[in-house]
Amino acid sequence: MNRGFVHIYTGEGKGKTTASVGLALRAKSRGLRVLFTQLMKPGRGGDELDLLERLSISVRRYTEVRSPYFHPGIDAEELRLTTLRVLAEIRGSAERFDLVVIDEFNNLVGAGVISEAEALQFIRAFPEGTELVLTGRGATPAMMEAADYVTDMKAVKHPHGEGQGAREGIEY
């Protein structure tokens, strides 16, 4: 691949992380070097990322980048600086990979962890030869404009609306 494209999976519907896992598997099956990173999730283990690692996909869980919605007492400036450090680390290692996934990246802007301008700067400064996949709710119109592929997952019907809780192996 001469030029890597930017993919955004966003929207209120289910399937953003699942789609990125599928793309990571496809890329690996074609001999591409894949890095799958995850932000804003607790990193419990025993999930699809463990399987990716068993398939020799590089996985990094950045549990220090937390959602302010689930950690309301978190220091916003400290979280912003930690997030920018993590993103710089990811960008710094990106040239060793053909595909980099940053799961929950879009939520960083929606939750106010980083600004839209910082997100756009990250996208534009990403190594040109590496495919970049950004998942999460809240991708802004400007972020979507900067991307080459945009998928907006729309929730049409989900059992959660009828009181069904999340089920292991299906929703998480």
N, C-alpha and C positions, 0 to 999 in steps of 0.2 A: 504494500500500500504506500503510495507516494504522499498522499494527504489523508490525515485523519479527519473524520467528520464529527460533529457534535450532535448528540442525541439528547432529547429531553423527554422523560416520561413523567407526566404530571397529571393533576386532576384529583377529584374527590373519590373516584372509584378504586376498587381493589385491583392489584396486579402490577403495580409499578416495579416493586422489587422483584417480583416473580419474572417479569419480562426481562429485567436486566440480568438475572441469574441465567435465564434461557439463552440470552445473547452471549454471555460469558462462556457457557458450555459449548455453544456453536463455534465460537472463535477458537476455543481450546481444541475442539475436535478437528479443526482445520490447521492446527499447528501454530496458532498465534500465541504470543506471550500475553497473559492476562493478569491484571491486578484488580481485585475487587475490594473496595474500601467501604466502610460503613460508619456513619456518624449518627448521633442522637438516639441510638438504640442501646439497651443495657448489655448486650453481648453475653447472653446466658450460655451460649454453646448448645450443642445438641440440635443444631438447626442446619439449614441449607448451606451455610458458609462452611461448616465442618465438612460437608460432602465436597464442596469446591476444593478445599484444601487436600482432601484425599485424592482428588483428581489432578493434583499438582498445579492448581491455580493459586497464585499468591493472594492471601487474604490479610487485610489489616482492619482491625476493629478499633476505632478511636472513641472509646467510652468516655473520655474526658470532655468530648464535645457533646454537651447535654442539651436537652430541650428545656427552655425556660418555662414552658407550660407544665412540665412534670417536675421541675425543680425551681419553684417560684422564688426562692431565697437566693438563688445563684447571683454572683456579682456579674453584672452585664458586661462591664469593660474587660474583666478578667476572661470571661467566656469568649468575647470577641477576639482578644489577643491570642488565646489558646487556639481558637478556630483558624485564625490567619496563619499561625505557626504550622498547624496540621496541613492546611491547604498548600502552604509553601513546600512542606515535606513531600506531599503527594506530587506536586508539580515537578519538584526536583528529581524525583525518581521515575517520572513518566516516560522518559526517553528509553528506558530499559524494557518498555512494554509496547505492545501493538494496540492493546485495548485497556482502558482504565475506566472502571465504574466507580462513581461516588454516590453511594446510596444515601438518600435523604439530603442531598446538597440543596435542592430547591427550598426545603423547609428552613434553611438558614436565613434566607431573605424574608420569608413569610413570618418567621418568629422574631425578626428584628435582630438576629445575632450578628449578621453582616449586612451591609447596605446593598442595594441593587447595583450601585456603581462598583463596589468591591467584587460582587459576583461576576459582573461583566468584564472587569479587568482580569479576573482569574480565567474566564473562558477565553478571552482574546489572547492572553499570554501563554496559554497551554501549548506545549510542543506540537508543532504543525503536523508531524508524522504519526501522531498517536490518536487513535479513536477515543473519544470521551463520551461517557454516558452519565447523565445526571438525573437522579430520580427524586421524587418527593412532591408533595402538594405545594402549590404556591409559586410556581414559575411565573415570573412577570411577563407582560407582553414584550418588553425589551430583551429579556433573556431568550424568549422563544424566537424572536427575530434574529438573534445572534446564532441560533442553532441551525443545523442542516436538516435534522429530523425532529419532529415534534409529535408526540402521541399524548392526547388528552384523555385519560381514563375517566369515563363518565359512569357514575353509579346510577343504574336504571332500576335495579331491584336487588335487595340484599336482605337476608334473614335478620340482620342486626336491627332493622327497622321494626321487626316483630318481636323484639326482645331476646333474640338468640345471641348468646355470647360468642366470643371468638373461639374457634376450635383448633386445637393443636394439629399441625400437619395440613391445615387448610388455610386459615387466616394468619397463622404464625408458625 
